């Protein structure tokens, strides 16, 4: 991964959350209803939100429930 500096701003989570870094994107996971217990979809969502995926993505991404301004996660 190569961080992309825009202007004088480094791409940090703090910069995005405070509005200093001019680009960010919210990622959504869609399904038809709740993913069935034991399904690959449920396992993947669990991986992203509570398991090893959180540790892997931690330096690069936040869950909307973790940010100071959750309104930033809503579509504009």
Residue frames relative to the residue before (quaternion, step in Angstrom):
aa qw qx qy qz dx dy dz
X 1.0000 0.0000 0.0000 0.0000 0.00 0.00 0.00
X 0.1489 -0.7691 0.6178 0.0677 3.54 -0.99 0.90
X 0.3615 -0.7360 0.5253 0.2273 3.63 -0.54 1.11
X 0.2681 -0.7701 0.5623 0.1372 3.56 -0.97 0.88
X 0.2308 -0.7646 0.5926 0.1042 3.54 -0.54 1.22
X 0.1019 -0.7695 0.6286 0.0484 3.58 -0.91 0.94
X 0.7870 0.0013 -0.0641 0.6136 3.55 -0.47 1.21
X 0.7493 -0.3228 0.2653 0.5138 3.56 -0.75 -1.03
X 0.5636 0.6453 -0.3625 0.3669 3.59 1.26 0.06
X 0.3275 -0.7054 0.6003 0.1868 3.53 -0.98 0.98
X 0.4514 -0.6922 0.4850 0.2861 3.62 -1.02 0.68
X 0.1733 0.7792 -0.5774 0.1713 3.56 0.07 1.30
X 0.6086 -0.5484 0.4145 0.3962 3.57 -1.19 0.46
X 0.6254 0.5337 -0.3375 0.4583 3.57 1.01 -0.77
X 0.6552 0.5190 -0.3086 0.4540 3.58 0.94 -0.87
X 0.6482 0.4949 -0.3146 0.4858 3.57 1.03 -0.76
X 0.6904 0.4922 -0.2870 0.4458 3.58 0.82 -0.98
X 0.7194 0.4162 -0.2488 0.4974 3.60 1.05 -0.68
X 0.5330 -0.6628 0.3872 0.3559 3.58 1.27 -0.05
X 0.4633 0.6961 -0.4399 0.3276 3.60 1.24 0.18
X 0.7060 0.3853 -0.2483 0.5400 3.59 1.03 -0.77
X 0.4012 -0.8007 0.3971 0.2008 3.60 -0.52 1.16
X 0.7493 0.3342 -0.2276 0.5245 3.63 1.16 -0.05
X 0.1865 0.7359 -0.6399 0.1189 3.54 -1.07 0.84
X 0.1294 -0.7886 0.5968 0.0720 3.54 -1.22 0.35
X 0.3007 -0.7246 0.5924 0.1833 3.54 -1.08 0.77
X 0.2065 -0.7644 0.6005 0.1114 3.56 -0.90 0.95
X 0.1541 -0.7880 0.5929 0.0610 3.57 -0.96 0.91
X 0.2117 -0.7214 0.6392 0.1616 3.54 -1.25 0.51
X 0.1182 -0.8117 0.5714 0.0282 3.57 -0.65 1.12
X 0.0666 0.7693 -0.6350 0.0228 3.53 -1.20 0.59
X 0.4939 -0.5938 0.5217 0.3623 3.55 -1.29 0.22
X 0.8125 -0.0888 0.0160 0.5759 3.57 -0.01 1.29
X 0.7306 -0.3901 0.3166 0.4625 3.53 -1.31 -0.26
X 0.4995 -0.6419 0.4866 0.3189 3.56 -0.99 0.83
X 0.5099 -0.6739 0.4372 0.3077 3.62 -0.81 0.94
X 0.5793 -0.5762 0.4468 0.3644 3.57 -1.10 0.71
X 0.8197 0.2358 -0.1935 0.4849 3.55 -0.95 0.91
X 0.5259 0.6444 -0.4142 0.3696 3.61 1.24 -0.03
X 0.6312 -0.5137 0.4180 0.4037 3.55 -1.29 0.34
X 0.6249 0.5436 -0.3400 0.4455 3.60 1.00 -0.80
X 0.6622 0.4907 -0.3117 0.4728 3.60 0.89 -0.87
X 0.6481 0.5184 -0.3182 0.4582 3.58 0.96 -0.83
X 0.6587 0.5102 -0.3090 0.4587 3.59 0.96 -0.86
X 0.6643 0.4881 -0.3079 0.4750 3.60 0.89 -0.88
X 0.6297 0.5196 -0.3292 0.4745 3.58 1.03 -0.71
X 0.6222 0.5421 -0.3262 0.4611 3.55 1.00 -0.83
X 0.7056 0.4755 -0.2666 0.4527 3.59 0.87 -0.94
X 0.7954 0.3748 -0.1686 0.4456 3.57 0.94 -0.83
X 0.8463 0.1466 -0.0639 0.5082 3.62 0.97 -0.62
X 0.7118 0.4501 -0.2663 0.4688 3.60 1.15 -0.21
X 0.8469 -0.1650 0.1244 0.4900 3.56 -1.18 -0.62
X 0.5814 0.5951 -0.3734 0.4104 3.58 1.09 -0.59
X 0.6136 0.5381 -0.3484 0.4611 3.59 1.05 -0.69
X 0.6541 0.4953 -0.3150 0.4770 3.58 0.98 -0.78
X 0.6614 0.5072 -0.2991 0.4647 3.57 1.02 -0.82
X 0.7514 0.3911 -0.2049 0.4904 3.58 0.87 -0.97
X 0.4198 0.7708 -0.4198 0.2311 3.58 1.22 -0.45
X 0.7193 0.4339 -0.2792 0.4651 3.63 0.79 -0.87
X 0.7586 0.4092 -0.1868 0.4714 3.60 1.21 -0.46
X 0.8155 0.1635 -0.0425 0.5535 3.58 1.12 -0.50
X 0.1916 -0.7491 0.6234 0.1159 3.53 -1.29 0.50
X 0.4563 -0.6128 0.5581 0.3238 3.52 -1.24 0.49
X 0.5954 -0.5724 0.4089 0.3881 3.59 -1.05 0.61
X 0.6385 0.5363 -0.3265 0.4451 3.60 1.08 -0.62
X 0.6847 0.4965 -0.2777 0.4555 3.60 1.25 -0.27
X 0.6272 0.5695 -0.3472 0.4022 3.61 1.16 -0.31
X 0.5794 -0.6023 0.4323 0.3388 3.56 -1.21 0.56
X 0.7706 0.2330 -0.1190 0.5811 3.58 1.13 -0.69
X 0.1414 -0.8397 0.5165 0.0901 3.63 0.29 1.19
X 0.5179 0.6412 -0.4165 0.3837 3.61 1.19 -0.29
X 0.5633 0.5953 -0.3852 0.4242 3.58 1.20 -0.44
X 0.6475 0.5357 -0.3197 0.4378 3.60 1.16 -0.50
X 0.5982 0.5839 -0.3662 0.4087 3.58 1.17 -0.35
X 0.5465 -0.6141 0.4417 0.3592 3.60 -1.01 0.72
X 0.3524 -0.7744 0.4962 0.1728 3.55 -0.97 0.87
